[in-house]
Amino acid sequence: MNKFSRIMVLILITTCVWKLSYAAETESDEVVEVPEPTLFISEHSNRFNGERIDYQAIAGETYIRDIEGKPKATIFTFAYTKTNLAEGEVRPVTFVWNGGPGSASVWLHMGSYGPKRIVVPSDGEHAGLPPYPVLDAPETILDVTDLIFIDPVGTGFSRALGDYEGKDFWGLNEDAESMALFIQTWITEQGRWNSPKFLLGESFGTTRAAAVARIMEGEMDISLNGIMFVSQALDYQGSTPYVRDNIVSHITYVPTMAATALYHGRVQPPPESQEVFLRQAREFAVNEYLPALFKGNSINQEEYRAVRDRLAYFTGLSTDYIDRANLRVQGTRFTKELLRDQGLAVGRSDSRYTQDQIDDLATENERDPASDGISSAYKAALMSYMRDELGVAWNRTYLAPADPDLSPNWNWRTVPDGSFWEPAYVNTAHNLSEVLRINPSLKVFVASGYFDMTTPFFDAEYTLNRHDIRAEQIQYEYYQGGHMMYVNEPSRLLLLEDTREFIQAQLPAR
């Protein structure tokens, strides 16, 4: 097959029919036509981790259907599946998504796990001007698993169909149900029910992964071999620093603020090492800072001053600022305050990045310097790669960022409308706890960046060490990057190797 052959694949009961349609009764008695799924197929070969892999790349749609069999949404994916299989080889498959909610899969696809990668500066510098280098990624994990990069409804090319609307899929529960249904549909259509299966999510994608895993394991009888969290976000209390009276987030952010202050040369005297310094920051946060905040205005002045001075040391902020904050240093304000004397703000998703923002007197960042530094490069890389390498030429808009209606219509409620519901922090850690009991052989890999001010690494420890989650089923790894730690090249290589080893360890011995 020619590398750039473009095949419109018709997933129908009969392959001779060129259009799928169904009549739906609407108020105007119109017939709602749904075009058949479209796929763009190309053949490739490369060496991954030293092993030659021939693989098929399928960029295209999969329909998920309602109970009556009518298509309710089209889920667009980038599927990379090995074709030069050894005799009897049962190939693992990993389902990959980003977060948001409302993020397409561009970040994990082009930044780390895909067979091609965008090259941006590794040291927190702006990506600069196009053209951006897009190179082979022989370090990625296609030697050990097929990879399916998923764009949820309202992102990428994925859309609601027929009588369904985007808002039918835009919610914590709705999103998880659609992603679980997609996986069930995909493994059925591809004959992959008995393949080893992994979930890999980033940020809100980890929130989603825990919820999807519960549906798969608890309702669909689909067992997983492993779950991989990149920048964990299961219990949002520990990653909600903009709520001033949220004591938990003050604690969970201290080690990341410490790592950031150390990186920017604001810790005096300099510590023995980053490792020792961050261990001390953890201990201070739990043993000194937490009791002080809990005591509130009943704390005595001697203890207050001791905690204030230690907090100033770890964060690189002045004691005057901490006094004015009454010990409550919010992560969103820290990013604006740390380098204020230089007229710079540090990044939230990656605090190695800095930006000269317009309002030097603002309490919080106007924009995220890290996101501004790399977003256009990632988008350009994906759009070029789709057309030049995967043969995707379509008149449908690729939504990255997402459909503008997604965020304002997102439903965080976990009970039906009209039911009593006291708003609470989003939390799918209980889903994970349940899944780990349904499937006691399941393991979870947790990758965290030291400079992630969105989902701090200490919050991953705090969350996954609680909620009745079994410690022996969790593996933590840390990287010298931020929310997308793979922007840092050494971290990208280490993340891929750690992921490869985790997947291999979760495969039954032959």
Secondary structure, DSSP 8 states (H G I E B T S, - for coil): --TT-------SSSTT----B-----TT----B-----EEEEEEEEEETTEEEEEEEEEEEEEEE-TTS-EEEEEEEEEEEE-S--TT----EEEEE--TTT--THHHIIIIISSEEE---SSS----SS---EEE-TTSGGGT-EEEEEE-TTSBT-EE-TT--GGGT-BHHHHHHHHHHHHHHHHHHTT-TTS-EEEEEETHHHHHHHHHHHHIIIII----SEEEEES--SBGGGG-TTSTT-HHHHHHHHHHHHHHHHHTT--SS--S-HHHHHHHHHHHIIIIIHHHHHHGGGS-HHHHHHHHHHHHHHH---HHHHHHTTT---HHHHHHHTTGGGT-EE-SS-TT-EE--S-TT-SS-SS-HHHHHHHHHHHHHHHHHHHHTS----SS--BSS--TTTGGG-B--SS-TTS-------B-HHHHHHHHHH-TT-EEEEEEETT-SSS-HHHHHHHHTSTT--GGGEEEEEESS-TTGGGSHHHHHHHHHHHHHHHHHTS---
